[in-house]
Amino acid sequence: MDQLPKLRWQCRRGTKELDLLLQHYLATGYLSADAEEKALFLALLELEDDDLLGVLMGQLRLKYPQFTPFIQL
């Protein structure tokens, strides 16, 4: 569980929308997620803020199809 503080820090982005979405998932879904879902979340955190927001809002599905199952959650 010592990874959580690092993840909380990574969830703090440049926009309030991203902060709220990412921190909400971290607080409500991450701990109960399976390994595949956790890996997808970590991969999402690697995206630039503009791309990340587009993916989470469903606007960049074709550019990042690997995240579609995660976004549907």
Residue, then its C-alpha position, 0 to 999 in steps of 0.5 A: m500500500d506504500q504505492l498509494p501516496k505516489l499515486r495520489w500525487q500522480c493524480r494531481r494534475g493541472t485541471k480540476e476535472l482531471d483531479l476529481l476524476l482520477q482521485h475519485y477512482l483512486a479512492t473508490g475503485y483502485l484498491s478493489a481493481d484486478a491487476e489488469e485494471k490497475a495496469l490500465f490506470l497506471a498507463l493512463l497516468e502516463l498520458e499528457d493532461d490534454d490526451l488524458l482528459g480527452v480519453l476520460m471524456g470519451q473523445l480520444r477512443l480511436k487514438y487510445p483504444q486500449f483504454t476503452p474497457f477502463i473508461q467504460l467502468 
